[in-house]
Amino acid sequence: MANGDDQLRVTRLTPENFRGDDPLYADEFSVFLVQIKSDTDRGQDLLVDPIRFFEENVPEMGLTKGADTRAMVLRINAEVSANPLHRSEVWITYPGSTNAIGLQFKYEKDMLSGS
């Protein structure tokens, strides 16, 4: 799955080397690369209410809003403006879990046009 448009890109990363008979890698997990324009409605939605955003835009994550659902994000370069043009975020989920963990990186330039 890779989907998106001119404001949002989502790619599910599934490392094939974690599959097989090795008991250390018995747990399934999913990693999603989300690249989004910050100054759009969806960019704001992801920032303000990531669970609802994922439920509506990335159903493959399997997250639904509930009392025990959580999304935690680490902002890697927090010194960059609070209103960046683009963000890249990597989100990790485990099947059956109500938690999503993300790393967010903000860009001061327009990543689509290079300016």
N, C-alpha and C positions, 0 to 999 in steps of 0.2 A: 504494500500500500504506500503510495506517495500521492498526496493530493495537494491542491492549493490553487491560488489565483494570484493576482498582482499584489495582494495585501497579506496573504498567509500561505505558508508552506508547512506541511506536516509529513514527516517521514518516520515510519516505524522501523527501528533498527533491530534486527534479529540475528545475533551472531551465531552462525551455524556451528562453530567450534564448541559451543556450550551444550550441544545436544549429544545424546549417546548414552552409554551405560555407566558413565562415571557418577557414583553416588554423590560426589561433592556438588554436582551440577544438576541434581534431580529437580530442584525448584525451577519452575518456569518464571520468567520475568520478561517485561517489555520495556524498551527504551524508545522514547519518541523525541525526535528533533523537531522543534517548533520554531519557525522563523516568521516574524510578524512585523508589520508596520505599526509603530507605536501610536501614531496620531490618527488611528481609525477607531471606529466604534468597537470592532472586535479586539483591537489592541488594548483598549481601555477595559473591555470586558475581561480579558485574560488577567490583567493587572488587578482588577477589583474583585472578581468572583471566579477564580480559576476552576472550581468544581463545576459550576454551571456552564462555563465556557467549554470545558472538556466534554461534559455530558451532551451539549448541543453540537459541537464541532468535531470532536474526536471520540465517537462512541466506542471505537476499538479499545480505548483505555479501560472500559468497563466500570467507570466511576459514576455513581449516582449520588445526588445530594441527600444526605441523611445526618442524623445527630452525631454519628461517629465518623463521618467522612472528613478527611483533612488533606490539605495541600500545603506543603512547606517548601519555601524556595530560598535559596542562598543567592544573593546578588553579588556576583563576583567582582564587578568593577563599580561599586556604589558611588565612587567619586565622579563618575560621568553624570552629566545633566539628568535631572529627574524626568525630563521629557525628551528622550532620545528618539531618533528617527526610526530605528529598527532595533529589534531584540532577537537574539537567538536563545532558546531555552531547551535544555535537555531534561526530560521528565522520565522517571522510572516508576513502574507500577508492578505489583505482584498479583497474580490471579487470586481472587477472593479477598484481597486486602482492601480496606477502605482508605488507604493512605497513598498519596502521590508525593514524590520528592523531586524537586527541580533545582537546576542550576541556571541562573539567568545572566546573560552577557548583553550589555547595551552598546549600541553603536551611535556615534555622533554624526555619522554621514549616512546618506541614502545608499543602502547596499544594492539596490536594484539599478540605480543610474550611475553609481560610482562617485557622486558628488557630495 
